[in-house]
Each structure stands twice: as structure tokens, then as C-alpha cells.
Amino acid sequence: MKPRYFEYHQPTSIDDVLELLSEYGDEAKILAGGQSLIPMLNFRIASPAHLIDINGVAGLDQLNLTPEGVQIGATARQRTVENAPEIALSYPLVRRALVQVAHPQIRNRGTFCGSVAHADASAELPSVVLALGAQIIARSSRGERTIPAKDFFEFHLVTALSADELVVEIQLPPLAAGSNGTYVEIARRAGDFALAGVAAQAVIDEGGTVQSLRMACSGVGPVPQLLEEAAQLAIGSDLSDELLLEIDNIVRTTIDPPDDVHASANYRRVVTGTVVRRALKQLRDESGSNHD
Ligand SMILES: Cc1cc2nc3c(=O)[nH]c(=O)nc-3n(C[C@H](O)[C@H](O)[C@H](O)COP(=O)(O)OP(=O)(O)OC[C@H]3O[C@@H](n4cnc5c(N)ncnc54)[C@H](O)[C@@H]3O)c2cc1C
């Protein structure tokens, strides 16, 4: 199929984008990497009257790593973030999640912010920003606001953004010394959306004790979900194999995933417990503590 008729806008400044959003509001869609939006237009799942292409806007593609954290601009490609040595070194969770998003060709175009703004319940990056406690910076002609990741996701493909708001940047907070993270998922094929996935970010001290842990999972409901009860159980522990099994069990009983064409609710429960156990085991083993 082909998209319905739309008017294509190519603004070159943020102010022009905001003016277009303010004028066309509900009838408009931002075009970033197009890797989700273009298929949706072709299938006529989305039929905006106006398409606002932000790729010609100067100064939106920044990727800055500073002592205050990381700022990722609206047109920074997923592949740019994935390939940044500072990201691999300081935010391994981000890189480990990105390499599991689709395929390199898609990540060459797809943007980090676009994936978060799209808010697919099975996508990797929404869980990543939730686990990291990131902030989403949204701007409209009415001003700028900062939305914590925990308040951003409202439903599958629905966010706290208003129709006239543009995500200009996502800010990842600085991480404590010794913090490590990983993303573990189970998908039918490499590059597919996850049946279940988990983003985990932890500080494990030299003695092997978990000092802090945040985990968020994908594919278990309409929004990415924080696993607070399981994280509380892990904090203060040494993540023994017995405890990992207990945490796996807690996860299975605290989530309420949907039945859908891809997997039954029960299967997703089991798989989510498994990915959490694998993620924590990886973080434990990488911390150098010895459980053999
Ligand atoms: C074959 C295939 C496989 C894929 N597999 C995966 C996968 O395994 N995991 C995964 O997470 N994703 C997957 N994707 C999606 C891909 O990661 C997209 O790049 C991403 O979801 C959207 O980013 P984008 O920059 O392409 O956004 P676009 O497609 O341009 O936009 C997506 C939506 O977000 C809105 N939007 C984009 N940027 C902004 C902004 N700055 N402010 C406000 N709204 C904005 C758009 O208006 C639109 O509604 C896949 C895509 C394809 C084609």
C-alpha cells in the first residue's frame, strides 16, 4: 500500500518546527529516522495530513558526554550512539541494547529519540531510559519542559507528549563509579522486537554486594515496567544462584503480560524471569565476584 496524501514540510530551524507543530497540532507527525513512521504510513496505520521532517534542522544531532551525563539530540542516529566509544565505556547498557534493535541498516537511519517518542511496548530503548532514570526534554512554542522517563510512557505508542511538542533531547544521568549495565532479551530471530527484554543497571561493590539496582522490562505490558520488588530483593545481596532463582520467581509473579499472536502471557512470564536472571548473573560475573 501507499500512504494517503500528506503535505511535506522541511523546516531548517527548531523555531520553524515548533511553529508548524503549533499550527497543525493533531494533524501532524514528526519524521525523524522514518523507520517506524514510514511503514505506518504505508500500511495506513497513521495518516497525518502534515509530515514535518526534522532532518534538515541544524544542531539537533548532538551526542555530548559531559560530567553531567549524556545529551542525545533528536536526530542523533541509533548507530551513532551505538558506535560512540564513550557510550560503550560509560553506558554499556545503552550499547548492549542498541545492538539488539533491528539491524544496522535500520539503526543507520533510526534515531534514539524517535524510538523513545514512538514508545513501542516491545522496544528496547524505552526500557533503557526508564532503567537509567533519563529525562526527556520536550519543546513547543509554549516553552520547554523536562519529563522524567517514569512519567513519559502512557500506553503502547502513547506518551506524555502533547501534539505540539517535539522531543529535542534525551538526557542520561551521570552514573556512579563502578556502575554497570546490560540488556538481555529473547526474540524469535536476531533483530526482531523482543518477546521479553530487561534493562538492568547496577552498582556491585568489590565484595560482590549489590549497592543499587534498577531494572525495567519490555514486552510485558503496554508500557515499559520497572521491576521494583525484584530489585529490592537483590540490593544488599551477593546475587547468589539461589537468590537469582528467587528473583526469577518474583518477576514471574509480579508481572501481568498480555496474550497476543507472538506469545502467550504465561510464556512471557517465564521468559521475563529468565532474562532478568541472565542479566543479573552477567552483572554479577562482570563485577568479578566469585560464585563458582
Ligand atoms: C524491520 C524493522 C525492524 C525493527 N526492529 C526494531 C526492534 O527490534 N526494536 C526496536 O526498538 N525498534 C525496531 N524498529 C524500529 C526502529 O528502531 C525505529 O528507528 C524507531 O522505533 C523509531 O525511530 P525513528 O527515528 O525511525 O522514528 P520515526 O519512524 O521517524 O518516528 C516514529 C514516531 O515517533 C515520532 N517522533 C520521532 N521523533 C520525534 C521527536 N523528536 N519528537 C516527537 N516525536 C517524534 C514520530 O512522529 C512517529 O510518530 C524496527 C524497524 C524496522 C523497519
The ligand as a Tripos MOL2 file, in Angstrom:
@<TRIPOS>MOLECULE
LIG
   53    58     1     0     0
SMALL
NO_CHARGES

@<TRIPOS>ATOM
      1 C1         12.3210   -4.0680   10.0120 C.3       1 LIG1
      2 C2         12.3550   -3.2370   11.2790 C.ar      1 LIG1
      3 C3         12.6840   -3.8350   12.4710 C.ar      1 LIG1
      4 C4         12.6960   -3.0860   13.6470 C.ar      1 LIG1
      5 N1         13.0340   -3.7200   14.8170 N.ar      1 LIG1
      6 C5         13.0800   -2.9970   15.9580 C.ar      1 LIG1
      7 C6         13.4610   -3.6110   17.1770 C.ar      1 LIG1
      8 O1         13.8080   -4.7930   17.2600 O.2       1 LIG1
      9 N2         13.4410   -2.8470   18.2920 N.ar      1 LIG1
     10 C7         13.0910   -1.5150   18.2640 C.ar      1 LIG1
     11 O2         13.0940   -0.8710   19.2930 O.2       1 LIG1
     12 N3         12.7580   -0.9170   17.1140 N.ar      1 LIG1
     13 C8         12.7440   -1.6070   15.9650 C.ar      1 LIG1
     14 N4         12.4050   -0.9750   14.8030 N.ar      1 LIG1
     15 C9         12.0310    0.4640   14.8530 C.3       1 LIG1
     16 C10        13.2590    1.3790   14.7790 C.3       1 LIG1
     17 O3         14.0740    1.2380   15.9420 O.3       1 LIG1
     18 C11        12.8670    2.8560   14.6460 C.3       1 LIG1
     19 O4         14.0070    3.5250   14.2070 O.3       1 LIG1
     20 C12        12.3780    3.5830   15.8800 C.3       1 LIG1
     21 O5         11.3210    2.9260   16.5120 O.3       1 LIG1
     22 C13        11.8060    4.9600   15.5440 C.3       1 LIG1
     23 O6         12.8340    5.8600   15.3320 O.3       1 LIG1
     24 P1         12.8120    6.7670   14.0460 P.3       1 LIG1
     25 O7         13.8680    7.8070   14.2560 O.co2     1 LIG1
     26 O8         12.9170    5.9330   12.8290 O.co2     1 LIG1
     27 O9         11.3820    7.4920   14.1740 O.3       1 LIG1
     28 P2         10.2530    7.7450   13.0950 P.3       1 LIG1
     29 O10         9.8660    6.4940   12.4290 O.co2     1 LIG1
     30 O11        10.6330    8.8930   12.2350 O.co2     1 LIG1
     31 O12         9.0780    8.2200   14.0860 O.3       1 LIG1
     32 C14         8.4250    7.3040   14.9410 C.3       1 LIG1
     33 C15         7.3500    8.0530   15.7500 C.3       1 LIG1
     34 O13         7.9560    8.9030   16.7180 O.3       1 LIG1
     35 C16         7.6200   10.2800   16.4740 C.3       1 LIG1
     36 N5          8.8520   11.0430   16.6710 N.ar      1 LIG1
     37 C17        10.0750   10.7490   16.1880 C.ar      1 LIG1
     38 N6         10.9840   11.6430   16.6300 N.ar      1 LIG1
     39 C18        10.3060   12.5060   17.4110 C.ar      1 LIG1
     40 C19        10.6960   13.6430   18.1640 C.ar      1 LIG1
     41 N7         11.9660   14.0720   18.2040 N.pl3     1 LIG1
     42 N8          9.7540   14.3010   18.8750 N.ar      1 LIG1
     43 C20         8.4590   13.8740   18.8690 C.ar      1 LIG1
     44 N9          8.0320   12.8090   18.1720 N.ar      1 LIG1
     45 C21         8.9450   12.1370   17.4490 C.ar      1 LIG1
     46 C22         7.1350   10.3170   15.0240 C.3       1 LIG1
     47 O14         6.2390   11.3810   14.7870 O.3       1 LIG1
     48 C23         6.4700    8.9800   14.8880 C.3       1 LIG1
     49 O15         5.1680    9.0130   15.4390 O.3       1 LIG1
     50 C24        12.3870   -1.6910   13.6080 C.ar      1 LIG1
     51 C25        12.0900   -1.0780   12.3790 C.ar      1 LIG1
     52 C26        12.0650   -1.8280   11.2200 C.ar      1 LIG1
     53 C27        11.7420   -1.1360    9.9270 C.3       1 LIG1
@<TRIPOS>BOND
     1     1     2 1
     2     2     3 ar
     3     2    52 ar
     4     3     4 ar
     5     4     5 ar
     6     4    50 ar
     7     5     6 ar
     8     6     7 ar
     9     6    13 1
    10     7     8 2
    11     7     9 ar
    12     9    10 ar
    13    10    11 2
    14    10    12 ar
    15    12    13 ar
    16    13    14 ar
    17    14    15 1
    18    14    50 ar
    19    15    16 1
    20    16    17 1
    21    16    18 1
    22    18    19 1
    23    18    20 1
    24    20    21 1
    25    20    22 1
    26    22    23 1
    27    23    24 1
    28    24    25 2
    29    24    26 1
    30    24    27 1
    31    27    28 1
    32    28    29 2
    33    28    30 1
    34    28    31 1
    35    31    32 1
    36    32    33 1
    37    33    34 1
    38    33    48 1
    39    34    35 1
    40    35    36 1
    41    35    46 1
    42    36    37 ar
    43    36    45 ar
    44    37    38 ar
    45    38    39 ar
    46    39    40 ar
    47    39    45 ar
    48    40    41 1
    49    40    42 ar
    50    42    43 ar
    51    43    44 ar
    52    44    45 ar
    53    46    47 1
    54    46    48 1
    55    48    49 1
    56    50    51 ar
    57    51    52 ar
    58    52    53 1
@<TRIPOS>SUBSTRUCTURE
     1 LIG1         1 GROUP 0 **** ****
